[in-house]
């Protein structure tokens, strides 16, 4: 059996489209690594959903809540049938201690998400400014 098959046998799960992987406020059960398929990350504000990212094979998510030991801040739903690895919180801590490459990859990923968040904030500020101008003009 190939290494990838062994890893999937130990950590892998198949999720059909529409499966909610986690919701805002839930505790962290682990992080996910996408082997096949697509997962959408989104934030719910009132009755509206705002997509943060659409992820595909090779991407990972869900690590932030585990690293900071806080409830989930966003939602994750499977957009198309997906094979995902679920790495439990305790294993994540061990991986980061033993594998500096993994820690660097997560840090790079978090920095990219922070940049994306800044872009979203900038867009929202521009929208608010435009609304103010229309009201005062």
C-alpha positions, 0 to 999 in steps of 0.5 A: 500500500502506498504512503498516501493510501496509508495516510488516508486510511488513518486520517481520511474521510469522504464528505458529500457535497453540502456537508457542514464541517464546522460552524462558528462558535464550535470548539476545534476538533482538528484541522483539515487537508483537502485531498480531493474536492472543494471546501468553502469557508464563509462568515455569517453576518445576520442572515447573509453569508460572506465567502472568505475562500474556496479551497481545493486539493492541497489546501488546509484549513481549520488550524487557527482555532486549534492553535489559539485554543478558541472556538471556530470563527468561521464556517466550512462547507463541502462544495463538491464531494471531497476526500479530506484528512482530519488531523486532530488537535493533539496531533497538530501540536505534535506535528508542529513541534517535530516538523518545522516545515509544517509550521512554516507552511501554516505560518505562510498560510495564515499570513496569506489569509491575513492579507486577504482579510485586509483586502476585504476590510479595505473594500468594506471601508470603500463601500462605507465611504461611498455610502456616506458620500451619497447621503451627504451629496 
